């Protein structure tokens, strides 16, 4: 079968590498892919947000199945367009992708259906938001309503920080139209957990839990990024908590979306906070997380393509979904200066026999050059979390590019929790 994967980052590289293991796939196209993905799929220079171009290519090449991985094309209706010409897809339609596309929608959904989340208020007027912040509990969380490359959330430690955050979103438009509405939310405390799940709108099958490391610097300091590394499974996510999440969060969310006429099929990502009052939803994503995918999929022992087909057909209950009883660690190697200003265009040398997912790189004259903030995700699997972490950092030492930067403490918080 001929399939195409929409997207061009480390997450897409991880998906493509796992799909390549399926004997039923004869050809994989990546739209647009990147210089590293080119080793595993045929890259086609069609942007992930070019919905017409994606649809026309699928028609022209008689694509048998499509995986739409990033948030933007999902929210823009890529799945609707592809299904409209008879191409089955893994991923939600636009009316379900709104669960990530609008934080106002998702917060109101949780409130309506009693799904545990932080208390919040929504504002479309700057002056009203500023007035509310005069008496709001501090610290507080400010969120742009729409998509913002994973960076539309600011945790404000003071009233001035909170007011500046609101002004930057609503007045300065640092996230464009995404800041027309803002959510001001209660600040929750506790361990964070990411749980990606397969769902066909009826059955929900959670994947291995993971722990992302969002901050740029060691010790969870510095600016928020798209993610500097991740580990799986997350030691804070016990069987008891998993059961509670299934009963109070996962199934109620799928049920709520069905009741709203927005049946969700694809990968639904639950960003959770394990508070003293139980697990609460921090955010939903309408797709595989990045870099969570880079540790979750290497642990998947079943055929990803078969699972995706069952998801699209609505027969997920018949799919075999099995994960290895092991651990994985992904260390993101970035360009120094990310997530702000950084230089690109440096040659990358790396071993060819390792699980290294390429996020930001281009091919030029046969050489792989850096071309983004997050460049590589170096992943290793081990019998224990410590083994996986040690192996990942050993592999990092074999990778070279000028200007390389990475955190040196990925997984240390999880190790401490394991040993507590």
Secondary structure, 3 states (H helix, E strand, C coil): CEEEEEECCHHHHHHHHHHCCCCCCCEEEEEECCCCHHHCCEEECCCCCCHHHHHHHHHHCCCCEEEECCHHHHHHCHHHHHHCCCCEEECCCHHHHHHHHCHHHHHHHHHHCCCCECCEEEECCHHHHHHHHCCCCCCEEEEECCCCCCCCEEEECCHHHHHHHHHHHHCCCCCHHHHCCEEEEECCCCEEEEEEEEECCCCEEECCCEEECCEEEHHHEEEECCCCEEEECCCCCCHHHHHHHHHHHHHHHHHHHHHCCCCCCEEEEEEEEEECCEEEEEEEECCCCCCCHHHHHHHECCCHHHHHHHHHHCCHHHCCCCECCCEEEEEEEEECCCCCCCCCCCECECCCCCEEEECCEEEECCEEEECCCEEEEEEEEECCHHHHHHHHHHHHCCCECCCEECCCCCCHHHHHHHHC
